[in-house]
Amino acid sequence: MKARSSVILCTLALGLASTSAQASNYPPDYDMCSLTETLYSGPFEVIRDFVDPWDQHYKLTIAYDGYLRDDYADDEINLYVSLNGHDAMLEAFPGAYDDAYVLLDSGPRGCYWCPNGPHAPDYCDDVTFEPYQSGKWLCSEPTAVEQHLFYWAFDGLGGLNAWDIELAAEAGGEWDSDYGNNFAVRFEPRACW
């Protein structure tokens, strides 16, 4: 009898946990994990942010603080980034920490809620709702460049692959690289906890 009531309590607890998670209605860009990892190579700091690993949502920040910044403005610097063999040349932005940086995001961002009803804001005029839907989140999706770079970040089952990242900086035809090679870091696959 004791074992049976334990099973019932456990089943009830699991049912309540999943119901409360669905009922929370967090926006798709809500940070479910809050874990970050930071690696360094030469003048680069690379930060991987686990936003929602269960939905393959990560942010990757690459900050550059090398000698090209002595002669060029941060927004004149381009960063070469390769993630597991897919690469791109990206324009850097001036960072808040005296660096040039790029931010890549594999998931939705800038989400806002559109309520279904007679007094919805004008920006929700063209939104189509499912029957009985109280509203929906509208978000910006990853760019084509982000989709390309994150292509091999995950395995075929949605799990996290190791991330081999190569980096270099360029401005005005001058390169900051590891003596002709690229700077490199490797993030190992891991869980959110």
BELHUJO-V164223 format. One line per field, one symbol per residue. phi: phi as a letter, one per 30 degrees, with the letter a starting at -180 (. if undefined). psi: psi as a letter, one per 20 degrees, with the letter a starting at -180 (. if undefined). A space follows every 50 residues. Layout:
# BELHUJO-V164223
phi = ???
psi = ???
This chain:
# BELHUJO-V164223
phi = .dddddddddddddddddddddddhddecdddcicbbbbbahdccbbccd dbddbhcbcbcbccbcddddcbdedccccdbbchjcbacbddbdcdchac bbbcbdbdaidbccdcldcddedcecdccdeiddladcbdcedddddddd ecdbddcjddddccccbabbahicccbdhjccdbbbcddaddc
psi = hghghgggggggggghghghhhihlqqijpoigkpqqpqqocjppppppn gnhikloqqopopplaihihiqqhjipqppppokiprqpppqqpriklrq rqpqpiaqrkqqpoqorhkqqhijhjppqqpjpiaqppqqrqrhgggghj gjhqrijjrprqoopqqrqqpkiqqormlirqqqrppqqrrh.
